[in-house]
Amino acid sequence: MNKQAELDRSFLALSHPVRRAIVERLVTGPSRVGDASRGLGVSKPAVTKHLRVLENAGVIRRTVSGRTHVLRLEPRALSEASDWLELHRSLWEAKFAAVERHLAETNKRQEVQE
């Protein structure tokens, strides 16, 4: 899979509040499906669909032991998204800093002219 497809899957995985809530719950460690999805206000079939999106993106991994399904966060799967966000954050901060410098220089020139 190419980097763009990985990035698309990562952002898709995080695009829904239920999936983000599941990811946030798994930050503290592995959890059974029922525990990770408890209190989210969605049906079991909806949870299954959300988990499938997270699994397809590689964000979580499920292990099955008998009837127990345990979910684990795979943080490296989000590294492409994190890197992309960091790159763009840095670029925008540099642009905002340039605009701030330009405005400060413009204000100084206006003050001198007055």
C-alpha positions in Angstrom: 0.0 0.0 0.0 1.4 3.4 -0.9 1.8 6.3 1.6 -1.2 8.2 0.3 -3.5 5.3 0.7 -2.2 4.8 4.3 -2.7 8.4 5.0 -6.3 8.3 3.7 -7.1 5.2 5.8 -5.6 6.8 8.9 -7.7 10.0 8.5 -10.8 7.9 7.6 -10.3 5.9 10.8 -10.1 9.1 12.9 -12.9 10.9 11.1 -15.7 9.7 13.3 -16.1 10.5 17.0 -17.0 6.9 17.9 -13.8 5.7 16.4 -11.8 8.4 18.0 -13.3 7.5 21.4 -12.3 3.9 20.9 -8.8 4.9 20.0 -8.6 7.2 23.1 -9.7 4.3 25.3 -7.1 2.0 23.9 -4.3 4.5 24.6 -4.2 3.2 28.2 -3.8 -0.4 27.1 -5.6 -3.4 25.6 -9.3 -3.7 26.2 -12.1 -6.1 25.4 -14.4 -5.0 22.7 -17.3 -4.5 25.2 -15.2 -2.4 27.5 -13.7 -0.3 24.7 -17.2 0.5 23.3 -19.3 0.8 26.4 -21.3 4.0 26.8 -20.7 5.2 23.3 -24.4 5.2 22.5 -24.2 3.0 19.4 -25.5 -0.4 18.6 -23.3 -3.5 18.5 -23.5 -3.8 14.7 -22.4 -0.1 14.5 -19.5 -0.9 16.9 -18.5 -3.8 14.6 -18.5 -1.5 11.6 -16.4 1.1 13.4 -13.9 -1.5 14.6 -13.6 -2.8 11.0 -12.6 0.6 9.8 -10.0 0.9 12.5 -8.7 -2.6 11.8 -8.5 -2.0 8.0 -6.5 1.2 8.7 -4.2 -0.8 10.9 -4.9 1.5 13.9 -6.1 -1.4 16.1 -5.4 -5.1 16.2 -7.8 -7.7 17.5 -6.9 -11.0 19.1 -9.5 -13.6 19.8 -9.3 -16.1 22.6 -12.5 -18.2 22.7 -15.4 -15.6 22.9 -13.1 -12.9 24.1 -12.0 -10.2 21.6 -9.2 -8.0 22.8 -8.3 -4.8 21.0 -4.8 -3.2 21.0 -3.8 0.1 19.7 -1.2 0.1 16.9 0.2 3.6 17.2 2.7 3.3 14.4 -0.2 3.0 12.0 -1.0 6.6 12.7 2.6 7.8 12.2 2.0 8.8 8.6 -0.9 11.0 9.7 1.1 12.4 12.5 4.1 13.2 10.2 1.7 14.8 7.6 0.1 17.0 10.3 3.5 18.0 11.7 4.8 19.0 8.3 1.8 21.1 7.6 1.7 22.6 11.0 5.3 23.7 10.6 4.6 25.1 7.2 1.6 27.1 8.4 3.4 28.4 11.4 6.2 29.7 9.2 3.7 31.4 6.9 1.9 33.0 9.9 5.2 34.2 11.3 6.0 35.8 7.9 2.7 37.5 7.9 3.2 38.8 11.4 6.6 40.2 10.5 5.1 41.9 7.4 2.3 43.4 9.5 4.8 44.6 12.1 7.0 46.3 9.5 3.9 47.9 7.8 2.8 49.3 11.2 6.3 50.7 11.9 6.3 52.4 8.5 2.9 53.9 9.1 3.9 55.2 12.5 7.0 56.9 11.0 4.9 58.6 8.3 2.5 60.0 10.9 
